[in-house]
């Protein structure tokens, strides 16, 4: 019974805080061409809540490209036990090569051709 109540709470919280139709994937590795962009991660806050202090204009340069903020949605979280509000983290390839980037505590292998 508690599990159903908890799941209903998470769904309600996700619906109140994000677009539940935008399911944000997590990729352990990506393979892109120069100029291509891909959603690589969903940055979440506390379970059931949007992450605090998200600046849509903030970017972070990496060796091969740039990370930026995308749209609101939901991401599946093992820690939260299901879907929770998140914002897209998008990688845009700028140079050829390989690198590993850290996004929200997760390592993502990037290959740009």
Backbone bond lengths (Angstrom), bond angles and torsions (degrees), N, CA, C in turn:
res aa  C-N    CA-C-N  psi(-1)  N-CA   C-N-CA  omega(-1)  CA-C   N-CA-C  phi
1 X - - - 1.452 - - 1.528 110.66 -
2 X 1.346 115.98 -46.69 1.457 119.68 -179.85 1.522 111.06 -58.82
3 X 1.339 116.08 -38.71 1.462 120.39 -178.74 1.530 110.57 -61.03
4 X 1.319 118.47 -42.37 1.465 122.03 179.84 1.524 111.29 -66.20
5 X 1.316 116.12 -40.16 1.464 119.99 178.34 1.528 109.56 -64.88
6 X 1.336 115.98 -43.56 1.464 120.39 179.09 1.528 110.89 -62.06
7 X 1.331 117.98 -44.33 1.471 122.04 178.52 1.530 111.01 -61.99
8 X 1.323 116.56 -42.03 1.462 120.41 178.60 1.533 110.18 -63.58
9 X 1.333 116.21 -39.45 1.467 120.23 177.38 1.522 110.51 -61.39
10 X 1.336 117.29 -45.75 1.469 120.80 -179.96 1.523 111.36 -62.43
11 X 1.320 116.98 -42.61 1.458 119.52 179.02 1.520 111.39 -64.12
12 X 1.330 117.07 -41.49 1.457 120.69 177.70 1.523 110.73 -63.40
13 X 1.338 116.16 -44.76 1.462 120.11 -179.36 1.521 110.52 -63.99
14 X 1.316 117.11 -40.98 1.466 120.32 179.30 1.520 110.39 -64.82
15 X 1.325 116.29 -42.56 1.463 119.86 -179.73 1.523 110.90 -64.76
16 X 1.324 116.75 -35.87 1.457 120.39 -179.15 1.523 111.92 -75.28
17 X 1.349 117.70 -24.26 1.442 119.24 -173.02 1.506 116.35 -111.51
18 X 1.343 118.61 -8.39 1.463 118.74 -174.63 1.519 110.42 -162.42
19 X 1.321 115.03 168.72 1.462 121.98 176.63 1.520 108.88 -79.19
20 X 1.312 117.84 105.17 1.464 121.55 -176.76 1.520 112.53 -69.56
21 X 1.325 117.97 -14.37 1.462 120.68 176.48 1.524 112.03 -80.12
22 X 1.325 117.49 -17.55 1.461 121.93 178.36 1.527 108.45 -95.29
23 X 1.318 116.62 90.22 1.465 121.66 179.84 1.523 108.71 -88.21
24 X 1.309 115.21 113.81 1.464 121.96 -174.01 1.524 109.67 -86.27
25 X 1.342 117.49 122.52 1.464 120.72 -179.40 1.528 111.88 -83.43
26 X 1.324 114.67 163.90 1.459 121.66 170.21 1.524 107.04 -117.79
27 X 1.312 115.98 131.24 1.461 120.91 178.90 1.523 109.45 -117.26
28 X 1.337 116.88 125.45 1.471 120.66 175.89 1.517 110.94 -72.88
29 X 1.336 116.22 -26.02 1.456 120.25 177.90 1.526 109.07 -150.22
30 X 1.333 115.21 150.48 1.465 121.17 177.67 1.520 108.89 -134.66
31 X 1.320 115.53 149.45 1.464 123.26 179.18 1.527 106.55 -130.84
32 X 1.344 116.55 111.02 1.461 121.55 -173.25 1.518 111.65 -128.59
33 X 1.318 115.67 163.20 1.454 123.14 169.32 1.528 107.55 -95.16
34 X 1.328 117.20 156.29 1.464 120.93 175.94 1.532 108.25 -56.57
35 X 1.330 116.20 131.28 1.458 121.99 -179.58 1.522 114.23 96.82
36 X 1.319 117.59 -17.50 1.470 120.18 179.42 1.527 111.01 -80.53
37 X 1.330 115.06 154.76 1.461 122.47 176.51 1.520 109.16 -127.06
38 X 1.331 115.53 151.61 1.463 120.47 178.29 1.525 109.63 -152.09
39 X 1.325 115.61 141.32 1.461 120.52 172.75 1.524 106.22 -71.74
40 X 1.337 117.20 124.78 1.456 120.46 -177.24 1.522 113.27 -110.60
41 X 1.326 116.85 -19.17 1.468 118.84 -174.94 1.515 109.35 -161.63
42 X 1.324 116.04 161.80 1.451 122.67 171.14 1.517 108.57 -116.17
43 X 1.316 117.02 119.24 1.463 121.55 179.80 1.523 108.83 -88.50
44 X 1.326 116.10 118.97 1.465 120.80 -177.09 1.515 111.21 -113.19
45 X 1.314 115.42 163.95 1.453 121.49 174.48 1.519 108.55 -101.70
46 X 1.329 116.05 -145.48 1.456 120.10 174.57 1.523 107.85 -64.97
47 X 1.315 116.26 150.74 1.468 120.90 -177.42 1.527 110.97 -51.57
48 X 1.329 115.51 126.61 1.459 121.24 178.55 1.516 114.93 83.91
49 X 1.349 118.18 -1.60 1.460 121.57 -178.49 1.527 109.89 -126.18
50 X 1.330 115.65 149.35 1.465 120.29 173.97 1.522 109.40 -64.73
51 X 1.334 117.25 149.45 1.468 118.53 174.24 1.524 110.14 -66.17
52 X 1.309 115.71 142.31 1.466 121.01 -179.18 1.526 110.14 -80.75
53 X 1.305 116.17 153.22 1.467 124.03 172.84 1.525 113.37 56.26
54 X 1.303 117.72 52.75 1.461 121.49 174.96 1.522 108.04 -93.01
55 X 1.326 115.92 118.81 1.459 122.48 179.32 1.523 108.18 -101.69
56 X 1.335 117.47 108.22 1.466 122.63 -177.29 1.525 113.19 -60.27
57 X 1.326 117.85 -21.59 1.461 121.49 -178.23 1.528 113.10 -92.40
58 X 1.324 116.98 -5.15 1.462 120.81 -177.66 1.528 110.33 -75.99
59 X 1.325 115.79 136.70 1.458 122.09 174.63 1.520 108.45 -131.61
60 X 1.327 115.46 162.25 1.464 120.53 176.05 1.520 108.29 -136.77
61 X 1.327 116.22 121.06 1.452 120.34 178.25 1.519 110.33 -77.01
62 X 1.326 115.61 144.35 1.455 122.65 172.84 1.530 106.65 -122.30
63 X 1.312 116.41 179.52 1.461 120.12 -179.94 1.530 111.81 -59.79
64 X 1.338 117.22 -37.32 1.466 121.59 -174.08 1.518 115.45 -109.38
65 X 1.317 117.63 -7.18 1.461 118.05 -176.42 1.508 112.57 -173.09
66 X 1.311 114.38 -149.77 1.463 120.38 -177.47 1.525 109.53 -141.57
67 X 1.324 115.33 141.80 1.469 122.47 174.59 1.519 108.20 -101.21
68 X 1.324 116.23 137.32 1.465 120.61 179.06 1.520 109.45 -140.42
69 X 1.319 114.92 170.53 1.464 122.72 -178.61 1.522 109.10 -95.32
70 X 1.333 116.29 136.64 1.459 121.47 178.45 1.519 111.86 -109.40
71 X 1.331 115.50 -140.18 1.468 121.92 -175.74 1.527 111.25 -88.04
72 X 1.330 114.50 164.09 1.460 121.24 174.30 1.516 109.84 -77.47
73 X 1.306 115.58 148.44 1.452 122.14 177.28 1.512 109.18 -168.13
74 X 1.323 115.54 -151.17 1.466 121.25 176.69 1.518 108.95 -131.71
75 X 1.323 115.23 151.50 1.455 120.76 176.18 1.520 108.58 -130.45
76 X 1.313 115.52 149.91 1.460 120.28 179.67 1.523 107.91 -83.85
77 X 1.310 116.04 124.94 1.460 121.76 -176.56 1.525 110.30 -121.12
78 X 1.330 115.72 125.01 1.477 119.49 175.29 1.523 109.31 -65.65
79 X 1.313 116.16 -40.22 1.465 120.30 -178.16 1.531 111.32 -63.15
80 X 1.329 116.46 -39.49 1.466 120.83 -178.78 1.530 112.04 -84.98
81 X 1.309 117.12 -14.26 1.465 120.21 178.69 1.519 113.30 80.43
82 X 1.316 118.41 23.81 1.465 120.56 178.29 1.516 111.40 157.29
83 X 1.321 115.50 -155.97 1.467 122.03 -177.20 1.518 110.38 -77.15
84 X 1.325 115.77 138.51 1.462 121.79 179.82 1.534 108.78 -144.81
85 X 1.332 118.43 151.24 1.465 120.86 -178.71 1.530 112.04 -58.99
86 X 1.332 114.85 143.23 1.466 120.89 -179.46 1.523 108.89 -157.78
87 X 1.322 115.29 170.91 1.455 121.84 175.25 1.532 107.08 -122.31
88 X 1.330 115.72 144.82 1.463 120.92 -178.82 1.526 110.78 -68.30
89 X 1.323 116.14 139.27 1.461 122.78 168.54 1.525 105.36 -110.16
90 X 1.335 116.26 120.18 1.464 122.57 -174.08 1.528 109.70 -111.59
91 X 1.336 115.63 132.51 1.463 121.31 174.52 1.519 108.07 -103.61
92 X 1.339 116.72 129.56 1.459 122.82 175.45 1.522 108.13 -115.24
93 X 1.341 116.24 122.40 1.464 122.34 -176.93 1.528 110.65 -77.44
94 X 1.330 116.33 132.53 1.467 122.22 -179.74 1.529 112.76 -119.47
95 X 1.358 117.76 -31.14 1.468 122.50 -177.45 1.519 110.20 -136.98
96 X 1.323 115.97 152.97 1.464 121.64 177.48 1.524 110.07 -74.07
97 X 1.338 114.84 148.09 1.460 120.51 176.85 1.513 111.94 143.52
98 X 1.328 114.27 -167.67 1.471 121.93 178.34 1.523 108.96 -131.84
99 X 1.327 114.98 144.74 1.459 120.71 174.49 1.519 109.14 -159.60
100 X 1.318 115.85 162.82 1.457 122.62 172.33 1.521 106.63 -115.41
101 X 1.327 115.79 125.17 1.462 120.38 179.68 1.520 109.25 -112.55
102 X 1.306 116.32 151.50 1.458 121.22 176.56 1.524 108.37 -106.23
103 X 1.331 114.54 125.79 1.459 121.10 179.18 1.522 107.59 -130.98
104 X 1.321 116.57 118.06 1.458 122.52 178.37 1.529 111.81 51.70
105 X 1.327 116.14 41.88 1.457 121.08 176.69 1.516 115.53 82.25
106 X 1.324 117.94 0.93 1.474 122.70 179.67 1.517 109.63 -112.26
107 X 1.343 116.54 139.37 1.458 121.43 175.48 1.517 110.21 -88.71
108 X 1.335 115.90 135.03 1.455 122.38 179.48 1.531 107.95 -127.78
109 X 1.333 116.06 124.33 1.460 120.94 178.34 1.527 108.44 -84.95
110 X 1.329 115.26 130.39 1.462 121.86 -177.20 1.528 109.12 -119.93
111 X 1.325 115.13 132.72 1.457 121.03 173.50 1.517 107.13 -127.48
112 X 1.335 116.08 125.88 1.455 121.33 179.43 1.522 107.40 -119.39
113 X 1.343 115.58 126.97 1.478 121.12 179.77 1.505 111.35 -104.62
